[in-house]
């Protein structure tokens, strides 16, 4: 394990503080050549976050995650988008978190290649829009439904459609930077429905 602290500037001029660096086994090739580095920095309106980046020198596998500095209990964050201003709200989604927009039938659940990110509600909708447009290139896709969904997402981005963003985070390290965002507990059933493996009481 390699440890140490240092600081560096990001492209925006923010100060990055290197917290630690560790060499671990790569989940892709199995070699002990994956170097993971954690950095601490502050995001305006969000606060302190930890950025983790990893790269394997043997196979090139890489990942990126971001999470709030202070972890909370597992739970969900519910944010109601009611205006164009609400669409500009910042959020932090960790690699382990799921995102659901029930009114639009949209969901984002973690997989082996999931990464954490910082974006706005608009940026989140852009990610869904890109995924939709990619899926709709398939010849078997229902083009009419694709057009309808694309219009709904664009209307949501423009603030013409009210909707709810729900982040379910089993680690409690995601956030939405608004006093309107409500944190609530999450049930075992909700976690299991999203594909999370929840240990039974008393299990190690």
C-alpha positions as CSV (number, residue, x, y, z in Angstrom):
1,X,0.0,0.0,0.0
2,X,1.2,3.5,-0.8
3,X,0.0,6.4,1.2
4,X,0.7,10.1,1.3
5,X,-0.8,13.5,1.0
6,X,-0.2,16.2,-1.7
7,X,-2.2,18.9,-3.4
8,X,-2.7,19.8,-7.0
9,X,-4.8,22.1,-9.1
10,X,-7.7,20.9,-11.3
11,X,-8.4,22.6,-14.6
12,X,-10.9,24.9,-12.8
13,X,-8.3,25.9,-10.3
14,X,-9.7,24.0,-7.3
15,X,-7.3,22.4,-4.9
16,X,-7.2,18.6,-5.0
17,X,-5.7,17.0,-1.9
18,X,-4.4,13.5,-2.4
19,X,-5.5,11.3,0.5
20,X,-4.0,8.0,-0.3
21,X,-2.8,5.7,-3.0
22,X,-3.2,1.9,-2.9
23,X,-2.2,-1.0,-5.2
24,X,-4.8,-3.7,-5.2
25,X,-5.9,-6.7,-7.3
26,X,-7.5,-5.9,-10.6
27,X,-11.1,-7.3,-10.9
28,X,-10.6,-7.8,-14.7
29,X,-7.1,-9.4,-15.1
30,X,-6.5,-10.5,-11.5
31,X,-3.1,-9.0,-11.2
32,X,-2.0,-6.8,-8.3
33,X,-1.4,-3.9,-10.6
34,X,-4.5,-1.7,-10.1
35,X,-3.5,1.6,-8.5
36,X,-6.4,3.4,-6.7
37,X,-6.0,7.0,-5.7
38,X,-8.3,9.0,-3.5
39,X,-8.5,12.8,-3.7
40,X,-10.4,15.3,-1.5
41,X,-11.8,18.5,-3.0
42,X,-14.7,20.9,-2.5
43,X,-17.5,21.3,-5.0
44,X,-19.4,24.6,-4.9
45,X,-22.9,24.2,-3.3
46,X,-22.1,20.5,-2.6
47,X,-19.2,20.6,-0.2
48,X,-16.3,18.2,0.3
49,X,-16.2,15.1,-1.9
50,X,-13.8,12.2,-2.4
51,X,-12.8,11.4,-5.9
52,X,-11.4,7.9,-6.5
53,X,-9.6,7.0,-9.7
54,X,-8.1,3.6,-10.5
55,X,-6.1,2.2,-13.4
56,X,-4.5,-1.1,-14.0
57,X,-1.1,-1.0,-15.7
58,X,-1.5,-4.6,-16.9
59,X,-4.8,-4.6,-18.8
60,X,-5.8,-0.9,-18.9
61,X,-9.0,-1.4,-16.8
62,X,-10.0,1.9,-15.2
63,X,-12.8,3.3,-13.1
64,X,-13.9,6.6,-11.5
65,X,-16.1,7.2,-8.5
66,X,-17.1,10.2,-6.5
67,X,-18.9,10.4,-3.1
68,X,-19.6,12.9,-0.4
69,X,-16.9,13.2,2.3
70,X,-19.3,12.5,5.1
71,X,-21.2,9.2,4.7
72,X,-24.8,8.8,6.0
73,X,-27.0,5.9,6.7
74,X,-28.3,3.9,3.6
75,X,-31.4,5.7,2.3
76,X,-32.9,7.6,-0.6
77,X,-33.0,11.2,-1.6
78,X,-36.2,12.5,-3.2
79,X,-36.2,15.8,-5.1
80,X,-39.2,17.3,-6.8
81,X,-38.4,19.3,-10.0
82,X,-41.0,22.0,-10.5
83,X,-39.3,24.8,-12.5
84,X,-36.5,25.5,-14.9
85,X,-34.3,26.7,-12.0
86,X,-34.7,23.2,-10.3
87,X,-33.1,21.6,-13.4
88,X,-29.9,23.4,-12.7
89,X,-29.5,21.8,-9.2
90,X,-26.2,19.9,-8.6
91,X,-26.1,16.3,-7.6
92,X,-23.5,13.7,-6.6
93,X,-24.2,10.1,-7.6
94,X,-21.9,7.5,-6.3
95,X,-21.1,4.4,-8.3
96,X,-23.2,2.2,-6.0
97,X,-26.3,4.4,-6.2
98,X,-29.4,4.0,-8.3
99,X,-31.4,6.8,-9.9
100,X,-35.1,6.7,-10.7
101,X,-37.4,9.2,-12.4
102,X,-40.8,7.5,-12.0
103,X,-42.9,9.9,-14.0
104,X,-40.7,9.3,-17.1
105,X,-40.2,5.6,-16.5
106,X,-36.4,6.1,-16.3
107,X,-34.0,4.3,-14.1
108,X,-30.2,3.9,-13.7
109,X,-28.9,1.0,-11.7
110,X,-25.3,0.2,-10.9
111,X,-23.4,-2.5,-12.8
112,X,-19.8,-3.7,-13.0
113,X,-18.8,-0.7,-15.1
114,X,-20.8,1.9,-13.1
115,X,-19.0,5.2,-12.2
116,X,-19.8,8.0,-9.9
117,X,-20.3,11.5,-11.2
118,X,-21.2,15.1,-10.3
119,X,-23.7,16.8,-12.6
120,X,-26.9,18.8,-12.7
121,X,-30.4,17.5,-13.0
122,X,-30.2,18.6,-16.6
123,X,-26.9,16.7,-17.1
124,X,-28.6,13.6,-15.6
125,X,-31.4,13.9,-18.1
126,X,-28.8,14.3,-20.9
127,X,-27.3,10.9,-19.8
128,X,-30.7,9.3,-20.1
129,X,-31.3,11.0,-23.5
130,X,-28.0,9.7,-24.8
131,X,-28.8,6.2,-23.6
132,X,-32.3,6.4,-25.2
133,X,-30.9,7.6,-28.6
134,X,-28.4,4.8,-28.6
135,X,-31.0,2.2,-27.9
136,X,-33.4,3.7,-30.5
137,X,-30.8,3.1,-33.2
138,X,-31.7,-0.6,-33.0
139,X,-33.8,-1.7,-36.0
140,X,-36.3,-3.4,-33.7
141,X,-36.9,-0.3,-31.6
142,X,-40.4,1.2,-31.6
143,X,-39.6,4.5,-33.3
144,X,-42.8,6.2,-32.3
145,X,-42.2,5.4,-28.6
146,X,-38.6,6.6,-29.0
147,X,-39.8,9.9,-30.3
148,X,-42.4,10.3,-27.5
149,X,-39.8,9.5,-24.8
150,X,-37.3,11.9,-26.4
151,X,-39.8,14.7,-26.4
152,X,-40.7,14.0,-22.7
153,X,-37.0,14.2,-21.7
154,X,-36.5,17.4,-23.6
155,X,-39.6,18.9,-22.0
156,X,-38.2,17.9,-18.6
157,X,-34.9,19.5,-19.4
158,X,-36.6,22.8,-20.4
159,X,-38.6,22.9,-17.1
160,X,-41.9,22.3,-18.9
161,X,-42.6,19.0,-17.1
162,X,-42.7,18.3,-13.4
163,X,-41.0,15.2,-12.2
164,X,-39.2,13.6,-9.3
165,X,-35.6,12.4,-9.0
166,X,-35.0,9.6,-6.6
167,X,-31.5,8.5,-5.6
168,X,-31.3,5.2,-3.7
169,X,-27.8,4.9,-2.1
170,X,-27.0,1.9,0.1
171,X,-23.8,3.7,1.2
172,X,-25.3,7.1,2.0
173,X,-22.7,9.0,0.0
174,X,-24.8,10.6,-2.7
175,X,-26.5,14.0,-2.4
176,X,-28.6,16.6,-4.1
177,X,-27.5,20.1,-3.3
178,X,-30.9,21.7,-2.5
179,X,-32.9,22.3,0.7
180,X,-35.8,20.9,-1.2
181,X,-34.1,17.5,-1.4
182,X,-35.6,15.1,1.2
183,X,-33.7,12.2,2.8
184,X,-35.7,9.2,3.9
185,X,-35.0,5.7,4.9
186,X,-35.0,2.9,2.4
187,X,-36.5,-0.6,3.0
188,X,-34.9,-3.9,2.5
189,X,-37.5,-4.7,-0.2
190,X,-36.7,-1.5,-2.1
191,X,-33.0,-2.3,-2.2
192,X,-33.6,-5.9,-3.3
193,X,-36.0,-4.7,-6.0
194,X,-33.2,-2.6,-7.4
195,X,-30.9,-5.6,-7.4
196,X,-28.9,-4.9,-4.3
197,X,-27.8,-7.9,-2.2
198,X,-28.9,-7.3,1.4
199,X,-27.6,-9.5,4.2
200,X,-30.0,-11.0,6.6
201,X,-29.9,-9.9,10.2
202,X,-27.0,-11.6,11.9
203,X,-25.2,-12.5,8.7
204,X,-21.5,-11.4,8.5
